[in-house]
Amino acid sequence: MVWKDIVVSTWVLLRGLTRERRHWGDFPEILKRQDCDAAVYTIDLPGNGGLNAQESPLQVSEMAESCRHQLRELGIAPPYYVVAMSLGAMVAVAWATRNPEEIGGCVLINTSLRPFSPFHHRLRPRNYLKLASLLLPGCDPHFRESVILQITSNRPISPERLSEWTDYARQNPVSSRNALRQLLAAVRYQPPSAKPLPPVLVLCSRQDRLVDFRCSRTLAARWHSAFAEHLSAGHDLPLDDAPWVAEQIGRWLRDSIPTRLSGNL
């Protein structure tokens, strides 16, 4: 599916807890191939990636303000179409709620929101001890990234991928303090009960081992949003099946976003 008739120009991609822009892998290119006129930007949340020296805010709304500031500094004007995962999706919701005129649409992947789902669905109990161990100072980057891949991906762990992600962790280490602050921000965030004004697509993974897929189902039902569910991928849906994510976004755009021409997609 090619979106040549869709009026979309600027995509912004946001990752989740302790993740950085490079963790998107080849997904930005897969997304861009659908519409060569589109620009795709990956940016980091404060405390992660190239911003790892910054202190992570305790408020999701402050993370959204950081994203807005980064794009302004780059001279990238709205409207933005945001694809965001987990904590990044909470940031996208806060952004679309506070500044809806800047957001053309949001794709929320495997996220959860406090008023709609209980805590044991938002973070599956089987992961509590594993995640706590990863927050300890001095945790070996190779071990940490191996555990994260085990929790978030349902694919066999690729030695090349593990080595790549370990390099990211060593180059741009996320402090235990920042990881904890991001977790607290995610746990505490509570958006308005009403859906943000921009169009929303909710995507989830039925076999997500980190966040219960029912969180996304419930969110989409409460907000009457577009929804699609992958039957086998893990929490890191763009890693496990990037083409499927791009295809779902294409269908959503066809149904939700104005077209340039009347031709078929």
N, C-alpha and C positions, 0 to 999 in steps of 0.2 A: 504494500500500500504506500503510495507517495502522496504527500500532502500539498502538491503544487498549487492547489486552489485555495489553500487555507491562509488567512491573514494572521500569520504568526511570524515575528521577527527576532525576538530575544528570549532565549531560554536561560534560566538560572537554576543550577543544580546544587542542592544542599544535602550533605551527609549527616550522620547521626552521632551518637555518643562516642567521643574520642577518635572519630574517623576524620579523614581529611580528603581534599579534592582528588588526590591521586587514587583513592580507593574506588572511584567510579570505573577505573579500567578503561575498556573500549566503549562503554555505553555512550559517552558524548558523541563519538563518531557514528555509532549506529543511529542515534537520534538525529544527528545532522544529515545523514545520508537520505533521510526521508524528505527533507526539504533543504535544498542547497542554498536557498535564500536566507535561511535562519542562521543566527549566531548563537552559539552555545557557550555559556560561561560557568565554570565551576569555582566556587569561592568557599573559604573556610569559616567555620564558626570560631569565635574568640577562644583561645586556648588550644586549638588544634592546628595541625599542618604548619603553614607559614606564619600563623598567628599564635604559635605555641608559647611565646614569651608573654602573651597577654593573660590576664586573669579572666577565667570564664565567669560571666555574669551568673547571678543566682536567679535572674528573671529571664524567662524566654523572650519577653518583649524587648529586653536590652540586646539580646542576640539578633533579633530582627532589625533593630536600629543599626547594629554593626554591619549587617548585610546591605542595608540601604546606603550607609556611608561608603562602603567599599565600592559599590557600583557608581555612586556619584564621583568618587575619586578617579575612577576609570573612565569617566565621561560617558557612561552607558545609561541612556535615558529609558524610562518606562514607556509603555507597559511591559511588564515582565511576566513570563509564563514559567512558573516554578515547579520543578520536579524535586521532591524532597522525601527523605526516608526517616522514619523513627523520630528522634529528637528534632531533626531538620524539618520534618513535617509539622511538628508543633510550632516551630519558628515560622513556617509558611502560613499557618493558620493565624498566628498573632499578627503577622505582617498584613495579611489580607483583611483582617478585622479592623486594624488601626488605620491602614492606608489602602482602602479598596481601589482607589483610583489608579494605583500603581500596578495592580495585579490583573493580568488578563485572564488568568486561570491557574489553578493549583492541582497538581497530581500528588496525592498523599499515599506513601507506600509503607505498609506495615507499621502504622502508628497506633497510638492509643491516647485517649483524652480522659482526664480525671472524672468528669461528671457522668460519663457514659458507661464506664467499665470498672469493675473492682480491681484493687491492686494486684491480687493474685492472677488476674488475667493480663494486666498490663505488663507484668514481669513474672514469668512462670517460676514457681517456687524451686523447681529442680535446679535453677541456675544461681540461686542466692549465694551459696558457698563458693562456687566457681568465680562469680563476679567479684565477691569480696576479696578473694585471693589475688585477683588482678589489680586491685586498688592498693595493695601493699607497696610501700616504697622499695625499690631495688628489685622488683619483679623482672626476670629475664625477658627481653623483648621477643626472643624466638618462642619461648614458652607461652607468653601472653598472646601473641598473634596466632599460635597454633590453637589455643583454647577458643579464641574468638572465631576462628574459621570453623571449628567443630560445632560451635553453638549457632552460628549464623548462616552456614551454607550446608546444603544437603548433597552437594557434589563431593566426590572423593577429593581429599586435600592434595592439591598440586604442589610438589616441591618447589617449582618455580614461583608459584603464587606466594607460598609461605616465605620464601627467601626475599621476594620483592616487598612484601608487607613488613617483614622484619627490618629491612633497610629503611623503609619509611619511618618506622618507630625509632630507629637509632638516629636518623637524620633530624627528625622533628618530634622529639619525645614529648608526650603529654604527661604532665606531672600528676601524681596521685591526687593532689589537692584539686587540680582542675577537673580531673575525671569525677571526683566526688561532687564538686560544685555543679557539673553538668547533670549528674544523676539527680541531685536535689532539685535542680531547676525543672527537670522533666517530671519528677514526682509531684511537685507543687503546682505545676501549671494547670490552670483551669480557665478555658475560654468561655465566651458567652454561649448560652445554649443554642442560640440561633446560628444558622449557617452564615459564613461570610458572604458578601454580595457576589464576588467573582465565581464563575463556574468551578466546580470541584469534581475531580475523579478520585475515587478511593480504590487502591489496589492492595490485595493481600495474598499471603501464601497459606494455603490450607495446612501445610506441614511445618509452619513456623515454630521452631522450638524455643524461641526467646519470648515472643509476644503472642498471646492467644489470638488466632485469626478472628474470633468472635468480636474482638475490639473494633476491627475495621468494619465488620458486618453491621454492628450496632451503630457505629458512627454514620455509615452511609444511609442506614434506615432512618435514623433520627433527622438527618439533614436532607433526606430525599435526594441524595447525590448519585451520580453515575458510579457504578461499582463493577469490579471484575475480580475473580478469585483464581489463582493458580493452584493446581491440584498437588504439585509435588515439590516446588521450590522451597527454600528455607527463608529465613528472615531477610537475608541479603538477596532480594529478588532480582535486582539488576545484574548481580554477579552470576546467579544461577541460570537466569534466562532473560538476557537483555533484549533479544528480538521480540519476545512475547510482550515485554513492557512497552517497547516502541509500537507494536501493533495495537495494543490497547489504547495507547495515547492517540494514535491515528484515528481509531474509531470514535473516540470521544470528541476529538476535534471536528470530525465530520458532522457529528450530531449537535455539538454545542457552540462552535465558534463560527462566525459569519464567513462566507466564502467569497473569493474574488470573482469567480466565474460560476456558471451554472453547470459546468462539465462534471463528469463523474470522477470520484476519487479512486 
